Amino acid sequence: MDTLGVVVNPIAGMGGRVGLKGTDGKVAEARRRGAEPRAPERAVEALEALARRRPELTVYTAAGPMGEDAARAAGYDPEVVYGPSRVAGGGSESDEADGGNEDSETNDHGDSSETSADDTKAAVRAFLERGVDLVLFVGGDGTAVDVAEVLSEDGERETPMLGVPAGVKIYSSVFGVTPADAGRIAAEFDRVEDREVNDIDEDAYREGEVRAELRAVVPVPVASGVQSSKQLSSGSVDALAEGFADEIDPETTYVFGPGSTVGAIESALGIDPSPLGVDVWRGGEVLARDASESEILAVLEEPAVIVVSPIGGQGFVFGRGNHQLSPAVIERADVEVVASDDKLDGVGQLRVDTDDEAVDESLRGWMHVRTGRFTTRLLKVV
């Protein structure tokens, strides 16, 4: 690889920690709740990993927060081939903060504090005009859909794409496991493999329903750091849930993460779980339901336990779909991981990606995962 196109969705993932489960049409609300961008830092992390291995690359990118800023911070002198349209309301149907933005806002200087899906697509078209060897994008599934749509327009060559995970939801199998992994893969890959781009209905997701849709099949660099797509089903966890409920300590604060496995435990305790949100419970009382990071911290009293289940097919226990469980929350609680044997058979190892390397490191190592009423398995967190 000699040339690279880099495009960043600047607000990808902003809705996670504030409990929005995405930011499709919710940018203003995310900001009102105190959300901070995470995509720019993750873009720098990926490009720094790339620059350590391939500093000589020719990098094409879009202006400012859409890639230029991150590329320069990583040590590259990129060629800017596209400037955002700066037109408010320029999003398309696939716009979302985990993809293209539909919440473009224009300030008094004519600048847009957000960009649109159309900007992402236009940047990728500019990359293709220059014959880049790889498109590296930073965002989530919606951004992946936008990039794949443009790549499919190029009938003469199949340009591969690789994602730096920055969205709330990552259901596509086109992303590096971490930003650093994505940078390493971009630097070192020597073959590609067809992978799926999936997207979900974000409004349905906020209501606790996952509606996934295959949107494209695209060539993706192959390496050990590229994750598989989410598995949307898991085995029975009734015995696990009943065993956990039997051992509940009424003096402990329990922070229940998203998903059906943890939801089964909540149901065994008489709680109506928010399937894709975070609930806080102590002594028979729900202290916060579908809570944001700040709402969790407001009611969190020690001793506390975070109960999470890894994502099937990926193994993430933190950093995918549960950004409300932030480093600040994790540092104030113990962690208990629960999962069925069937789910663990498809995982192999556990992963964390909290945006805080010190917290990630504190979680790494061997961990007992509860699999039944009395049984556990030992898995390594990497």
QUICORSUL-V443093 format. One line per field, one symbol per residue. phi: phi as a letter, one per 40 degrees, with the letter a starting at -180 (. if undefined). A space follows every 10 residues. Layout:
phi: ???
This chain:
phi: .bbbbbbbcc bdgcccccgc fhbcgbcccc cdcgcbcbcd ccccdccccc ccbbccdcbb accfccidcc cccchcbccc babdcfbcgc cbccdaccac cbbcbbcccg cbcbbbdccd cccccccccc gccabbbbib cccdcccccc ccccccabcc babccaccbb bcbbbccbdc cccccdcbcb abacbcbbab cccccccgbb bcbcbabbcb dbaccccccc ccaaccbdcd ccccccbccc cbcbbccchc cccccdcccg ccccdbbbbb aafgbccabf ccdcccccbc bccbbcbbbc cdgbgcbbhb gbcdccdccc cbacbbbbac ccccccbgab bbacgbcccd cccchcbcbc bacbbbbcbc cb
